[in-house]
Each structure stands twice: as C-alpha cells, then as structure tokens.
C-alpha cells in the first residue's frame, strides 16, 4: 500500500516550525489517483500543495508513516 507522508520543517536549532501529514489521496494524481497499491519497479511522481512555512524553516524532512495513523 501507499504510505502516508509527513513533511516536517524545522529551524536552525531543530525546533519544529511546521508539519503537515499527507494521506495517499492528497499526493497521488494522474493515472495513480485513487490507487491503493504501489506499482513494482516503477517510478512514482508525487505532488504536494504546501504553504510557505516562513523564514525560520531552514531544514525539512519527508517521513514515511503508516497510512492507518491518519
């Protein structure tokens, strides 16, 4: 199955500035829109609509999480 993704922004000291959790339905589009299983041996394009987290956000992490947790 496709994972949930968490985009986390932090400042120079590692303090959380902004975070958004994305369910698969939020980042899949095109021919994969509505898909539940990730295809094998095939590149996947993701698209995120995000707001500017501000000037303090100088680091980011993209975390793969369990979609059941959303």
PDB file of N, CA, C and O in Angstrom:
ATOM      1  N   UNK A   1       0.819  -1.203   0.000  1.00  0.00           N
ATOM      2  CA  UNK A   1       0.000   0.000   0.000  1.00  0.00           C
ATOM      3  C   UNK A   1       0.859   1.262   0.000  1.00  0.00           C
ATOM      4  O   UNK A   1       2.010   1.238   0.435  1.00  0.00           O
ATOM      5  N   UNK A   2       0.294   2.357  -0.489  1.00  0.00           N
ATOM      6  CA  UNK A   2       0.997   3.635  -0.438  1.00  0.00           C
ATOM      7  C   UNK A   2       1.062   4.103   1.007  1.00  0.00           C
ATOM      8  O   UNK A   2       0.098   3.944   1.755  1.00  0.00           O
ATOM      9  N   UNK A   3       2.198   4.685   1.408  1.00  0.00           N
ATOM     10  CA  UNK A   3       2.326   5.178   2.781  1.00  0.00           C
ATOM     11  C   UNK A   3       1.720   6.568   2.921  1.00  0.00           C
ATOM     12  O   UNK A   3       1.458   7.247   1.929  1.00  0.00           O
ATOM     13  N   UNK A   4       1.504   6.974   4.144  1.00  0.00           N
ATOM     14  CA  UNK A   4       1.237   8.377   4.442  1.00  0.00           C
ATOM     15  C   UNK A   4       2.600   9.050   4.489  1.00  0.00           C
ATOM     16  O   UNK A   4       3.601   8.395   4.781  1.00  0.00           O
ATOM     17  N   UNK A   5       2.656  10.334   4.208  1.00  0.00           N
ATOM     18  CA  UNK A   5       3.909  11.078   4.240  1.00  0.00           C
ATOM     19  C   UNK A   5       3.738  12.274   5.164  1.00  0.00           C
ATOM     20  O   UNK A   5       2.685  12.910   5.200  1.00  0.00           O
ATOM     21  N   UNK A   6       4.781  12.560   5.898  1.00  0.00           N
ATOM     22  CA  UNK A   6       4.761  13.697   6.807  1.00  0.00           C
ATOM     23  C   UNK A   6       5.902  14.631   6.411  1.00  0.00           C
ATOM     24  O   UNK A   6       7.063  14.223   6.407  1.00  0.00           O
ATOM     25  N   UNK A   7       5.582  15.870   6.082  1.00  0.00           N
ATOM     26  CA  UNK A   7       6.577  16.875   5.721  1.00  0.00           C
ATOM     27  C   UNK A   7       6.772  17.782   6.932  1.00  0.00           C
ATOM     28  O   UNK A   7       5.843  18.451   7.383  1.00  0.00           O
ATOM     29  N   UNK A   8       8.003  17.788   7.447  1.00  0.00           N
ATOM     30  CA  UNK A   8       8.315  18.491   8.690  1.00  0.00           C
ATOM     31  C   UNK A   8       9.388  19.546   8.412  1.00  0.00           C
ATOM     32  O   UNK A   8      10.434  19.239   7.840  1.00  0.00           O
ATOM     33  N   UNK A   9       9.124  20.776   8.815  1.00  0.00           N
ATOM     34  CA  UNK A   9      10.089  21.865   8.691  1.00  0.00           C
ATOM     35  C   UNK A   9      10.574  22.262  10.082  1.00  0.00           C
ATOM     36  O   UNK A   9       9.797  22.303  11.036  1.00  0.00           O
ATOM     37  N   UNK A  10      11.880  22.555  10.181  1.00  0.00           N
ATOM     38  CA  UNK A  10      12.442  22.954  11.473  1.00  0.00           C
ATOM     39  C   UNK A  10      13.385  24.144  11.299  1.00  0.00           C
ATOM     40  O   UNK A  10      13.796  24.475  10.186  1.00  0.00           O
ATOM     41  N   UNK A  11      13.716  24.779  12.424  1.00  0.00           N
ATOM     42  CA  UNK A  11      14.630  25.919  12.400  1.00  0.00           C
ATOM     43  C   UNK A  11      16.071  25.438  12.591  1.00  0.00           C
ATOM     44  O   UNK A  11      16.330  24.235  12.624  1.00  0.00           O
ATOM     45  N   UNK A  12      16.998  26.378  12.716  1.00  0.00           N
ATOM     46  CA  UNK A  12      18.418  26.036  12.866  1.00  0.00           C
ATOM     47  C   UNK A  12      18.716  25.180  14.090  1.00  0.00           C
ATOM     48  O   UNK A  12      19.692  24.429  14.098  1.00  0.00           O
ATOM     49  N   UNK A  13      17.887  25.286  15.122  1.00  0.00           N
ATOM     50  CA  UNK A  13      18.087  24.523  16.348  1.00  0.00           C
ATOM     51  C   UNK A  13      17.334  23.194  16.354  1.00  0.00           C
ATOM     52  O   UNK A  13      17.364  22.467  17.347  1.00  0.00           O
ATOM     53  N   UNK A  14      16.667  22.881  15.264  1.00  0.00           N
ATOM     54  CA  UNK A  14      15.921  21.630  15.189  1.00  0.00           C
ATOM     55  C   UNK A  14      14.520  21.707  15.759  1.00  0.00           C
ATOM     56  O   UNK A  14      13.841  20.687  15.879  1.00  0.00           O
ATOM     57  N   UNK A  15      14.078  22.907  16.112  1.00  0.00           N
ATOM     58  CA  UNK A  15      12.726  23.084  16.648  1.00  0.00           C
ATOM     59  C   UNK A  15      11.700  23.048  15.523  1.00  0.00           C
ATOM     60  O   UNK A  15      11.926  23.599  14.446  1.00  0.00           O
ATOM     61  N   UNK A  16      10.595  22.407  15.778  1.00  0.00           N
ATOM     62  CA  UNK A  16       9.522  22.295  14.801  1.00  0.00           C
ATOM     63  C   UNK A  16       8.957  23.666  14.447  1.00  0.00           C
ATOM     64  O   UNK A  16       8.617  24.453  15.330  1.00  0.00           O
ATOM     65  N   UNK A  17       8.862  23.945  13.152  1.00  0.00           N
ATOM     66  CA  UNK A  17       8.270  25.187  12.662  1.00  0.00           C
ATOM     67  C   UNK A  17       6.911  24.899  12.041  1.00  0.00           C
ATOM     68  O   UNK A  17       5.947  25.625  12.283  1.00  0.00           O
ATOM     69  N   UNK A  18       6.835  23.840  11.242  1.00  0.00           N
ATOM     70  CA  UNK A  18       5.580  23.480  10.584  1.00  0.00           C
ATOM     71  C   UNK A  18       5.611  22.005  10.233  1.00  0.00           C
ATOM     72  O   UNK A  18       6.675  21.423  10.020  1.00  0.00           O
ATOM     73  N   UNK A  19       4.421  21.407  10.175  1.00  0.00           N
ATOM     74  CA  UNK A  19       4.310  19.992   9.797  1.00  0.00           C
ATOM     75  C   UNK A  19       2.957  19.773   9.143  1.00  0.00           C
ATOM     76  O   UNK A  19       1.945  20.347   9.546  1.00  0.00           O
ATOM     77  N   UNK A  20       2.968  18.929   8.125  1.00  0.00           N
ATOM     78  CA  UNK A  20       1.705  18.517   7.507  1.00  0.00           C
ATOM     79  C   UNK A  20       1.807  17.042   7.158  1.00  0.00           C
ATOM     80  O   UNK A  20       2.810  16.592   6.604  1.00  0.00           O
ATOM     81  N   UNK A  21       0.759  16.292   7.488  1.00  0.00           N
ATOM     82  CA  UNK A  21       0.687  14.874   7.155  1.00  0.00           C
ATOM     83  C   UNK A  21      -0.188  14.720   5.916  1.00  0.00           C
ATOM     84  O   UNK A  21      -1.277  15.288   5.839  1.00  0.00           O
ATOM     85  N   UNK A  22       0.299  13.944   4.944  1.00  0.00           N
ATOM     86  CA  UNK A  22      -0.399  13.736   3.686  1.00  0.00           C
ATOM     87  C   UNK A  22      -0.842  12.289   3.565  1.00  0.00           C
ATOM     88  O   UNK A  22      -0.025  11.372   3.647  1.00  0.00           O
ATOM     89  N   UNK A  23      -2.122  12.090   3.373  1.00  0.00           N
ATOM     90  CA  UNK A  23      -2.641  10.760   3.037  1.00  0.00           C
ATOM     91  C   UNK A  23      -2.362  10.526   1.548  1.00  0.00           C
ATOM     92  O   UNK A  23      -2.199  11.488   0.798  1.00  0.00           O
ATOM     93  N   UNK A  24      -2.305   9.262   1.111  1.00  0.00           N
ATOM     94  CA  UNK A  24      -2.039   8.989  -0.304  1.00  0.00           C
ATOM     95  C   UNK A  24      -2.960   9.761  -1.254  1.00  0.00           C
ATOM     96  O   UNK A  24      -2.510  10.214  -2.306  1.00  0.00           O
ATOM     97  N   UNK A  25      -4.204   9.913  -0.914  1.00  0.00           N
ATOM     98  CA  UNK A  25      -5.144  10.629  -1.786  1.00  0.00           C
ATOM     99  C   UNK A  25      -4.739  12.091  -1.986  1.00  0.00           C
ATOM    100  O   UNK A  25      -5.136  12.714  -2.971  1.00  0.00           O
ATOM    101  N   UNK A  26      -3.944  12.643  -1.048  1.00  0.00           N
ATOM    102  CA  UNK A  26      -3.521  14.034  -1.152  1.00  0.00           C
ATOM    103  C   UNK A  26      -2.304  14.222  -2.042  1.00  0.00           C
ATOM    104  O   UNK A  26      -2.108  15.315  -2.575  1.00  0.00           O
ATOM    105  N   UNK A  27      -1.476  13.194  -2.223  1.00  0.00           N
ATOM    106  CA  UNK A  27      -0.265  13.369  -3.027  1.00  0.00           C
ATOM    107  C   UNK A  27      -0.254  12.580  -4.333  1.00  0.00           C
ATOM    108  O   UNK A  27       0.654  12.757  -5.144  1.00  0.00           O
ATOM    109  N   UNK A  28      -1.234  11.722  -4.551  1.00  0.00           N
ATOM    110  CA  UNK A  28      -1.287  10.969  -5.804  1.00  0.00           C
ATOM    111  C   UNK A  28      -2.202  11.667  -6.794  1.00  0.00           C
ATOM    112  O   UNK A  28      -3.274  12.150  -6.429  1.00  0.00           O
ATOM    113  N   UNK A  29      -1.777  11.718  -8.033  1.00  0.00           N
ATOM    114  CA  UNK A  29      -2.594  12.314  -9.083  1.00  0.00           C
ATOM    115  C   UNK A  29      -2.408  11.543 -10.377  1.00  0.00           C
ATOM    116  O   UNK A  29      -1.754  10.501 -10.403  1.00  0.00           O
ATOM    117  N   UNK A  30      -2.981  12.055 -11.438  1.00  0.00           N
ATOM    118  CA  UNK A  30      -2.836  11.427 -12.744  1.00  0.00           C
ATOM    119  C   UNK A  30      -3.366  10.012 -12.749  1.00  0.00           C
ATOM    120  O   UNK A  30      -4.420   9.735 -12.175  1.00  0.00           O
ATOM    121  N   UNK A  31      -2.641   9.115 -13.393  1.00  0.00           N
ATOM    122  CA  UNK A  31      -3.106   7.728 -13.522  1.00  0.00           C
ATOM    123  C   UNK A  31      -3.091   6.957 -12.203  1.00  0.00           C
ATOM    124  O   UNK A  31      -3.712   5.899 -12.103  1.00  0.00           O
ATOM    125  N   UNK A  32      -2.394   7.469 -11.197  1.00  0.00           N
ATOM    126  CA  UNK A  32      -2.359   6.794  -9.896  1.00  0.00           C
ATOM    127  C   UNK A  32      -3.410   7.316  -8.922  1.00  0.00           C
ATOM    128  O   UNK A  32      -3.536   6.805  -7.810  1.00  0.00           O
ATOM    129  N   UNK A  33      -4.163   8.332  -9.337  1.00  0.00           N
ATOM    130  CA  UNK A  33      -5.195   8.887  -8.458  1.00  0.00           C
ATOM    131  C   UNK A  33      -6.186   7.783  -8.080  1.00  0.00           C
ATOM    132  O   UNK A  33      -6.753   7.121  -8.949  1.00  0.00           O
ATOM    133  N   UNK A  34      -6.383   7.599  -6.796  1.00  0.00           N
ATOM    134  CA  UNK A  34      -7.303   6.579  -6.308  1.00  0.00           C
ATOM    135  C   UNK A  34      -6.682   5.194  -6.165  1.00  0.00           C
ATOM    136  O   UNK A  34      -7.339   4.272  -5.681  1.00  0.00           O
ATOM    137  N   UNK A  35      -5.426   5.034  -6.580  1.00  0.00           N
ATOM    138  CA  UNK A  35      -4.758   3.734  -6.451  1.00  0.00           C
ATOM    139  C   UNK A  35      -4.498   3.432  -4.981  1.00  0.00           C
ATOM    140  O   UNK A  35      -4.283   4.347  -4.185  1.00  0.00           O
ATOM    141  N   UNK A  36      -4.516   2.161  -4.623  1.00  0.00           N
ATOM    142  CA  UNK A  36      -4.249   1.782  -3.241  1.00  0.00           C
ATOM    143  C   UNK A  36      -2.941   1.015  -3.093  1.00  0.00           C
ATOM    144  O   UNK A  36      -2.359   0.980  -2.008  1.00  0.00           O
ATOM    145  N   UNK A  37      -2.476   0.401  -4.178  1.00  0.00           N
ATOM    146  CA  UNK A  37      -1.230  -0.367  -4.120  1.00  0.00           C
ATOM    147  C   UNK A  37      -0.154   0.273  -4.988  1.00  0.00           C
ATOM    148  O   UNK A  37      -0.406   0.660  -6.129  1.00  0.00           O
ATOM    149  N   UNK A  38       1.042   0.377  -4.434  1.00  0.00           N
ATOM    150  CA  UNK A  38       2.173   0.945  -5.135  1.00  0.00           C
ATOM    151  C   UNK A  38       2.653  -0.035  -6.210  1.00  0.00           C
ATOM    152  O   UNK A  38       2.870  -1.209  -5.912  1.00  0.00           O
ATOM    153  N   UNK A  39       2.822   0.426  -7.458  1.00  0.00           N
ATOM    154  CA  UNK A  39       3.299  -0.480  -8.507  1.00  0.00           C
ATOM    155  C   UNK A  39       4.762  -0.852  -8.288  1.00  0.00           C
ATOM    156  O   UNK A  39       5.533  -0.068  -7.736  1.00  0.00           O
ATOM    157  N   UNK A  40       5.131  -2.039  -8.719  1.00  0.00           N
ATOM    158  CA  UNK A  40       6.507  -2.520  -8.573  1.00  0.00           C
ATOM    159  C   UNK A  40       7.403  -1.958  -9.670  1.00  0.00           C
ATOM    160  O   UNK A  40       6.973  -1.759 -10.807  1.00  0.00           O
ATOM    161  N   UNK A  41       8.655  -1.707  -9.304  1.00  0.00           N
ATOM    162  CA  UNK A  41       9.699  -1.346 -10.252  1.00  0.00           C
ATOM    163  C   UNK A  41       9.275  -0.211 -11.194  1.00  0.00           C
ATOM    164  O   UNK A  41       9.579  -0.239 -12.387  1.00  0.00           O
ATOM    165  N   UNK A  42       8.582   0.771 -10.655  1.00  0.00           N
ATOM    166  CA  UNK A  42       8.085   1.875 -11.470  1.00  0.00           C
ATOM    167  C   UNK A  42       8.228   3.179 -10.693  1.00  0.00           C
ATOM    168  O   UNK A  42       7.811   3.256  -9.538  1.00  0.00           O
ATOM    169  N   UNK A  43       8.814   4.212 -11.314  1.00  0.00           N
ATOM    170  CA  UNK A  43       8.905   5.499 -10.623  1.00  0.00           C
ATOM    171  C   UNK A  43       7.516   6.088 -10.385  1.00  0.00           C
ATOM    172  O   UNK A  43       6.594   5.886 -11.175  1.00  0.00           O
ATOM    173  N   UNK A  44       7.392   6.805  -9.298  1.00  0.00           N
ATOM    174  CA  UNK A  44       6.117   7.423  -8.929  1.00  0.00           C
ATOM    175  C   UNK A  44       6.363   8.908  -8.711  1.00  0.00           C
ATOM    176  O   UNK A  44       7.297   9.291  -8.006  1.00  0.00           O
ATOM    177  N   UNK A  45       5.534   9.734  -9.308  1.00  0.00           N
ATOM    178  CA  UNK A  45       5.640  11.183  -9.108  1.00  0.00           C
ATOM    179  C   UNK A  45       4.649  11.613  -8.043  1.00  0.00           C
ATOM    180  O   UNK A  45       3.490  11.199  -8.028  1.00  0.00           O
ATOM    181  N   UNK A  46       5.143  12.453  -7.159  1.00  0.00           N
ATOM    182  CA  UNK A  46       4.314  12.970  -6.073  1.00  0.00           C
ATOM    183  C   UNK A  46       4.136  14.467  -6.251  1.00  0.00           C
ATOM    184  O   UNK A  46       5.017  15.145  -6.779  1.00  0.00           O
ATOM    185  N   UNK A  47       3.013  14.974  -5.819  1.00  0.00           N
ATOM    186  CA  UNK A  47       2.772  16.414  -5.857  1.00  0.00           C
ATOM    187  C   UNK A  47       2.227  16.855  -4.507  1.00  0.00           C
ATOM    188  O   UNK A  47       1.309  16.243  -3.961  1.00  0.00           O
ATOM    189  N   UNK A  48       2.810  17.932  -3.978  1.00  0.00           N
ATOM    190  CA  UNK A  48       2.383  18.465  -2.695  1.00  0.00           C
ATOM    191  C   UNK A  48       1.968  19.917  -2.856  1.00  0.00           C
ATOM    192  O   UNK A  48       2.677  20.700  -3.488  1.00  0.00           O
ATOM    193  N   UNK A  49       0.846  20.275  -2.299  1.00  0.00           N
ATOM    194  CA  UNK A  49       0.445  21.669  -2.170  1.00  0.00           C
ATOM    195  C   UNK A  49       0.761  22.064  -0.738  1.00  0.00           C
ATOM    196  O   UNK A  49       0.151  21.565   0.207  1.00  0.00           O
ATOM    197  N   UNK A  50       1.729  22.972  -0.589  1.00  0.00           N
ATOM    198  CA  UNK A  50       2.119  23.396   0.755  1.00  0.00           C
ATOM    199  C   UNK A  50       2.159  24.921   0.836  1.00  0.00           C
ATOM    200  O   UNK A  50       2.404  25.609  -0.155  1.00  0.00           O
ATOM    201  N   UNK A  51       1.918  25.418   2.018  1.00  0.00           N
ATOM    202  CA  UNK A  51       2.050  26.846   2.286  1.00  0.00           C
ATOM    203  C   UNK A  51       3.490  27.124   2.708  1.00  0.00           C
ATOM    204  O   UNK A  51       4.156  26.252   3.265  1.00  0.00           O
ATOM    205  N   UNK A  52       3.960  28.316   2.446  1.00  0.00           N
ATOM    206  CA  UNK A  52       5.303  28.726   2.849  1.00  0.00           C
ATOM    207  C   UNK A  52       5.406  28.637   4.370  1.00  0.00           C
ATOM    208  O   UNK A  52       4.635  29.291   5.072  1.00  0.00           O
ATOM    209  N   UNK A  53       6.348  27.836   4.899  1.00  0.00           N
ATOM    210  CA  UNK A  53       6.459  27.698   6.352  1.00  0.00           C
ATOM    211  C   UNK A  53       7.171  28.874   7.021  1.00  0.00           C
ATOM    212  O   UNK A  53       7.283  28.896   8.247  1.00  0.00           O
ATOM    213  N   UNK A  54       7.652  29.841   6.257  1.00  0.00           N
ATOM    214  CA  UNK A  54       8.293  31.023   6.820  1.00  0.00           C
ATOM    215  C   UNK A  54       9.808  30.955   6.780  1.00  0.00           C
ATOM    216  O   UNK A  54      10.397  29.917   6.477  1.00  0.00           O
ATOM    217  N   UNK A  55      10.422  32.085   7.092  1.00  0.00           N
ATOM    218  CA  UNK A  55      11.879  32.211   7.008  1.00  0.00           C
ATOM    219  C   UNK A  55      12.621  31.372   8.041  1.00  0.00           C
ATOM    220  O   UNK A  55      13.782  31.023   7.829  1.00  0.00           O
ATOM    221  N   UNK A  56      11.980  31.046   9.140  1.00  0.00           N
ATOM    222  CA  UNK A  56      12.632  30.243  10.187  1.00  0.00           C
ATOM    223  C   UNK A  56      12.825  28.791   9.755  1.00  0.00           C
ATOM    224  O   UNK A  56      13.671  28.088  10.307  1.00  0.00           O
ATOM    225  N   UNK A  57      12.053  28.344   8.783  1.00  0.00           N
ATOM    226  CA  UNK A  57      12.126  26.950   8.320  1.00  0.00           C
ATOM    227  C   UNK A  57      13.313  26.793   7.366  1.00  0.00           C
ATOM    228  O   UNK A  57      13.213  27.085   6.174  1.00  0.00           O
ATOM    229  N   UNK A  58      14.428  26.329   7.910  1.00  0.00           N
ATOM    230  CA  UNK A  58      15.638  26.171   7.100  1.00  0.00           C
ATOM    231  C   UNK A  58      15.988  24.707   6.857  1.00  0.00           C
ATOM    232  O   UNK A  58      16.894  24.414   6.077  1.00  0.00           O
ATOM    233  N   UNK A  59      15.295  23.794   7.502  1.00  0.00           N
ATOM    234  CA  UNK A  59      15.509  22.354   7.317  1.00  0.00           C
ATOM    235  C   UNK A  59      14.168  21.688   7.078  1.00  0.00           C
ATOM    236  O   UNK A  59      13.127  22.172   7.523  1.00  0.00           O
ATOM    237  N   UNK A  60      14.209  20.570   6.370  1.00  0.00           N
ATOM    238  CA  UNK A  60      12.976  19.801   6.208  1.00  0.00           C
ATOM    239  C   UNK A  60      13.283  18.315   6.189  1.00  0.00           C
ATOM    240  O   UNK A  60      14.398  17.896   5.876  1.00  0.00           O
ATOM    241  N   UNK A  61      12.284  17.536   6.525  1.00  0.00           N
ATOM    242  CA  UNK A  61      12.338  16.082   6.461  1.00  0.00           C
ATOM    243  C   UNK A  61      11.051  15.596   5.829  1.00  0.00           C
ATOM    244  O   UNK A  61       9.983  16.160   6.068  1.00  0.00           O
ATOM    245  N   UNK A  62      11.148  14.556   5.028  1.00  0.00           N
ATOM    246  CA  UNK A  62       9.974  13.894   4.497  1.00  0.00           C
ATOM    247  C   UNK A  62       9.965  12.504   5.119  1.00  0.00           C
ATOM    248  O   UNK A  62      10.829  11.677   4.826  1.00  0.00           O
ATOM    249  N   UNK A  63       8.983  12.252   5.978  1.00  0.00           N
ATOM    250  CA  UNK A  63       8.913  10.994   6.717  1.00  0.00           C
ATOM    251  C   UNK A  63       7.835  10.101   6.124  1.00  0.00           C
ATOM    252  O   UNK A  63       6.759  10.567   5.748  1.00  0.00           O
ATOM    253  N   UNK A  64       8.136   8.832   6.046  1.00  0.00           N
ATOM    254  CA  UNK A  64       7.167   7.832   5.576  1.00  0.00           C
ATOM    255  C   UNK A  64       6.510   7.240   6.806  1.00  0.00           C
ATOM    256  O   UNK A  64       7.188   6.746   7.707  1.00  0.00           O
ATOM    257  N   UNK A  65       5.179   7.293   6.840  1.00  0.00           N
ATOM    258  CA  UNK A  65       4.450   6.828   8.017  1.00  0.00           C
ATOM    259  C   UNK A  65       3.341   5.854   7.622  1.00  0.00           C
ATOM    260  O   UNK A  65       3.062   5.655   6.440  1.00  0.00           O
ATOM    261  N   UNK A  66       2.741   5.276   8.594  1.00  0.00           N
ATOM    262  CA  UNK A  66       1.647   4.314   8.384  1.00  0.00           C
ATOM    263  C   UNK A  66       0.381   5.058   8.004  1.00  0.00           C
ATOM    264  O   UNK A  66      -0.067   5.921   8.758  1.00  0.00           O
ATOM    265  N   UNK A  67      -0.216   4.747   6.848  1.00  0.00           N
ATOM    266  CA  UNK A  67      -1.434   5.460   6.448  1.00  0.00           C
ATOM    267  C   UNK A  67      -2.599   5.243   7.399  1.00  0.00           C
ATOM    268  O   UNK A  67      -3.538   6.039   7.414  1.00  0.00           O
ATOM    269  N   UNK A  68      -2.556   4.191   8.182  1.00  0.00           N
ATOM    270  CA  UNK A  68      -3.638   3.925   9.142  1.00  0.00           C
ATOM    271  C   UNK A  68      -3.610   4.902  10.298  1.00  0.00           C
ATOM    272  O   UNK A  68      -4.599   5.052  11.016  1.00  0.00           O
ATOM    273  N   UNK A  69      -2.470   5.574  10.483  1.00  0.00           N
ATOM    274  CA  UNK A  69      -2.322   6.531  11.568  1.00  0.00           C
ATOM    275  C   UNK A  69      -2.960   7.878  11.279  1.00  0.00           C
ATOM    276  O   UNK A  69      -3.057   8.718  12.174  1.00  0.00           O
ATOM    277  N   UNK A  70      -3.395   8.100  10.048  1.00  0.00           N
ATOM    278  CA  UNK A  70      -4.007   9.400   9.708  1.00  0.00           C
ATOM    279  C   UNK A  70      -5.489   9.387   9.918  1.00  0.00           C
ATOM    280  O   UNK A  70      -6.155  10.395   9.681  1.00  0.00           O
TER     281      UNK A  70
END
